[in-house]
Amino acid sequence: MQTNLTSAQISTLSGILTSGRVAARAATKEVAVKRFLAIAEMNGVENAPDLLAMTFEVAKPTVELVKKAIDERDAAITADAQPPAEVAPFAPAPSQPSPGLARLRAARNAEELRRETAAAAAQATALAPLVGNPSARRAALELGRMAEPKPSRAAKAPKTEKVEGESARTKLDTTATIAAVVANPKQPGSRSHARFALYRAGATVQQFIDACVAAGFPAREAKADLSWDRRKQFITIA
């Protein structure tokens, strides 16, 4: 398509739509145009060619207004998709048993403590990916190790037979829709953080992959992100 904008100016417009994640100048003007159109389609911008037909002085504030509207739309969709938080019921502290009774109940208390620790580990494991805190992840792992019962030397785990045709990874359906996206939990400035910023609720899996490729990332990284982020419940695929 015809445009009077330079490659650097088009890259600037792409950076606005991706919150600065894609601001590097493209190798050619044609590549910059294709990348901008792909990012615009991923964000649901229908008049992308019209934006490139404007002068840069007009196109830049227009794209900024479009980006603001996209952020407000995505925030509303994500808020609607979040389930209400459950409040744990109040549990009174147990009374302190006598030393003799404590010895009699030692075995049972040890089992109860193991179950309580396992429940705490499960809760910490579920919350750690959402807060994106490395300390929370380490605490969840430590609680998980404390909750594991000591293995018996005599007992051996039975060998599991591999089912023919079974795959360790679930094949992605590229026509499936990304229904919900949480706030970006990845490390700011990292490649994974930049790719996560390309998620858009309501877009298909293939559109996300195309946007990553247009932004300069390999398709295999986009597919790996989809599998990982869905497993960690960072995204919901319908």
Secondary structure, 3 states (H helix, E strand, C coil): CCCCCCHHHHHHHHHHHCCCCCCCCCCCHHHHHHHHHHHHHHCCCCCHHHHHHCCHHHHHHHHHHHHHHHHHHHHHHHHHHCCCCCCCCCCCCCCCCCHHHHHHCHHHHHHHHHHHHHHHHHHHHHHHHHHCCHHHHHHHHHHHHHHCCCCCCCCCCCCCCCCCCCCCCCCCCCCCEEEEECCCCCCCCCHHHHHHCCCCCCCEHHHHHHHHHHCCCCHHHHHHHHHHHHHCCCEEEC
